[in-house]
Amino acid sequence: MAALALSAGGNIKTKLISYQTIWPTDEDTKIRVNIEDIAIKKYKLSYNKYYFAKDLVKDENVRFVATGLTAGGSLKAIKYYYGTYYLNTFFVSHGVVRNMEVTYSVSQVNKLLPSVEKIMKIYNKYV
């Protein structure tokens, strides 16, 4: 949200809330709290402090991109018809907002997909 605020020329005021406060009984809570604690210490953050967009995003040239996955909210859900994906993507940069309808053929998407092994390798760096 900080990236969205900055890229749109705005700001936010926010406070961190621990994962455990929101989902105390979730089965992944212990794992997520561990990851959260590492990040809190690494970036010297606090649950007792208010943060503004520039506290959380250091690059003034930040851009924000979101693509709808499921129905609801501001973006349309991804649809698939006859070998083509239809996506609704929202892009914000330097105060300019673009809402785009994008299409990808299955063969194009398959060329872009990273392997599961690659994703797990990246994930395991943070666990």
Backbone hydrogen bonds in HBPLUS format (Angstrom, degrees):
<---DONOR---> <-ACCEPTOR-->    atom                        ^
c    i                          cat <-CA-CA->   ^        H-A-AA   ^      H-
h    n   atom  resd res      DA  || num        DHA   H-A  angle D-A-AA Bond
n    s   type  num  typ     dist DA aas  dist angle  dist       angle   num
A0005-ALA N   A0001-MET O   2.86 MM   4  6.12 163.8  1.89 151.4 155.5     1
A0006-LEU N   A0002-ALA O   2.96 MM   4  6.19 170.7  1.97 156.1 157.7     2
A0007-SER N   A0003-ALA O   2.95 MM   4  5.98 165.7  1.97 148.6 153.3     3
A0008-ALA N   A0004-LEU O   3.02 MM   4  6.05 137.3  2.21 143.9 154.1     4
A0010-GLY N   A0005-ALA O   2.64 MM   5  4.72 151.9  1.72 163.8 153.7     5
A0009-GLY N   A0006-LEU O   3.01 MM   3  5.07 159.2  2.06 105.3 111.5     6
A0095-GLY N   A0007-SER O   2.59 MM  88  5.75 165.9  1.61 163.8 158.6     7
A0014-THR N   A0051-TYR O   2.79 MM  37  5.21 161.3  1.82 152.0 158.6     8
A0051-TYR N   A0014-THR O   2.66 MM  37  5.21 166.0  1.68 158.6 163.8     9
A0021-THR N   A0018-SER O   3.09 MM   3  5.31 132.4  2.33 101.1 113.3    10
A0022-ILE N   A0019-TYR O   3.10 MM   3  5.39 125.5  2.41 102.7 115.8    11
A0023-TRP N   A0019-TYR O   2.86 MM   4  6.03 172.9  1.86 165.8 168.0    12
A0029-THR N   A0026-ASP O   3.15 MM   3  5.35 165.1  2.17 112.2 116.3    13
A0032-ARG N   A0028-ASP O   2.97 MM   4  6.14 171.2  1.98 164.7 167.6    14
A0033-VAL N   A0029-THR O   2.79 MM   4  5.85 160.0  1.83 157.5 162.7    15
A0034-ASN N   A0030-LYS O   3.14 MM   4  6.26 152.4  2.22 140.3 147.1    16
A0035-ILE N   A0031-ILE O   3.15 MM   4  6.49 159.9  2.19 150.4 154.7    17
A0036-GLU N   A0032-ARG O   2.80 MM   4  5.98 159.5  1.85 149.9 156.6    18
A0037-ASP N   A0033-VAL O   2.84 MM   4  5.99 160.4  1.87 149.5 153.8    19
A0038-ILE N   A0034-ASN O   3.19 MM   4  6.44 156.3  2.24 146.2 151.8    20
A0039-ALA N   A0035-ILE O   3.12 MM   4  6.42 161.0  2.16 149.8 154.5    21
A0040-ILE N   A0036-GLU O   2.87 MM   4  6.10 160.7  1.90 156.3 162.1    22
A0041-LYS N   A0037-ASP O   3.09 MM   4  6.26 162.4  2.12 147.6 151.4    23
A0042-LYS N   A0038-ILE O   2.87 MM   4  6.00 164.9  1.89 150.9 156.1    24
A0043-TYR N   A0039-ALA O   2.96 MM   4  5.96 167.0  1.97 153.1 155.2    25
A0045-LEU N   A0040-ILE O   2.93 MM   5  4.92 159.2  1.98 142.6 148.5    26
A0044-LYS N   A0041-LYS O   3.26 MM   3  4.97 157.5  2.31  97.6 104.1    27
A0055-ASP N   A0052-PHE O   2.86 MM   3  5.31 145.5  1.98 114.8 125.8    28
A0056-LEU N   A0053-ALA O   3.05 MM   3  5.37 138.0  2.23 105.4 116.7    29
A0057-VAL N   A0053-ALA O   2.91 MM   4  6.07 145.2  2.04 155.1 166.3    30
A0064-PHE N   A0092-VAL O   3.00 MM  28  5.14 165.1  2.02 149.5 154.1    31
A0092-VAL N   A0064-PHE O   2.84 MM  28  5.14 157.8  1.89 151.5 156.7    32
A0066-ALA N   A0090-PHE O   2.90 MM  24  5.20 152.5  1.97 148.3 156.1    33
A0090-PHE N   A0066-ALA O   2.75 MM  24  5.20 166.4  1.77 162.1 166.8    34
A0068-GLY N   A0088-ASN O   3.06 MM  20  5.79 162.7  2.09 167.3 169.2    35
A0079-LYS N   A0086-TYR O   3.01 MM   7  5.09 160.3  2.05 143.4 149.8    36
A0086-TYR N   A0079-LYS O   2.77 MM   7  5.09 158.7  1.81 148.7 152.6    37
A0081-TYR N   A0084-THR O   2.97 MM   3  5.41 160.3  2.01 155.8 158.8    38
A0084-THR N   A0081-TYR O   2.97 MM   3  5.41 146.7  2.09 116.8 127.1    39
A0106-VAL N   A0083-GLY O   2.85 MM  23  5.40 153.1  1.92 150.0 148.0    40
A0085-TYR N   A0104-TYR O   2.67 MM  19  5.12 167.3  1.69 164.6 163.4    41
A0104-TYR N   A0085-TYR O   2.93 MM  19  5.12 153.2  2.00 142.5 149.5    42
A0087-LEU N   A0102-VAL O   2.71 MM  15  5.02 172.8  1.72 158.3 160.8    43
A0102-VAL N   A0087-LEU O   2.77 MM  15  5.02 167.7  1.79 147.9 152.3    44
A0089-THR N   A0100-MET O   2.81 MM  11  5.10 160.8  1.85 151.4 156.7    45
A0100-MET N   A0089-THR O   2.66 MM  11  5.10 165.1  1.68 166.2 165.6    46
A0091-PHE N   A0098-ARG O   2.80 MM   7  5.08 167.3  1.82 154.2 158.3    47
A0098-ARG N   A0091-PHE O   2.73 MM   7  5.08 160.3  1.77 160.7 165.8    48
A0093-SER N   A0096-VAL O   3.00 MM   3  5.35 157.9  2.05 147.3 153.7    49
A0096-VAL N   A0093-SER O   2.89 MM   3  5.35 165.8  1.91 121.9 126.3    50
A0108-GLN N   A0105-SER O   3.02 MM   3  5.27 122.6  2.37 102.9 117.0    51
A0109-VAL N   A0105-SER O   3.05 MM   4  6.41 162.8  2.08 157.5 162.2    52
A0110-ASN N   A0106-VAL O   2.90 MM   4  6.10 164.3  1.93 156.2 160.2    53
A0111-LYS N   A0108-GLN O   3.18 MM   3  5.30 129.4  2.45  97.8 110.6    54
A0112-LEU N   A0109-VAL O   2.92 MM   3  5.14 133.9  2.13 104.0 117.2    55
A0113-LEU N   A0109-VAL O   3.10 MM   4  6.32 135.0  2.31 153.3 166.0    56
A0119-ILE N   A0115-SER O   3.17 MM   4  6.55 160.6  2.21 151.7 156.3    57
A0120-MET N   A0116-VAL O   2.93 MM   4  6.16 163.8  1.96 155.5 159.7    58
A0121-LYS N   A0117-GLU O   2.97 MM   4  6.12 149.6  2.06 145.1 153.3    59
A0122-ILE N   A0118-LYS O   3.16 MM   4  6.43 158.1  2.21 148.2 152.8    60
A0123-TYR N   A0119-ILE O   2.93 MM   4  6.18 163.7  1.96 151.5 156.5    61
A0124-ASN N   A0120-MET O   2.86 MM   4  5.94 161.8  1.89 148.5 152.9    62
A0125-LYS N   A0122-ILE O   3.21 MM   3  5.47 146.3  2.33 104.0 113.4    63
A0126-TYR N   A0123-TYR O   2.99 MM   3  5.70 153.1  2.07 119.8 126.6    64
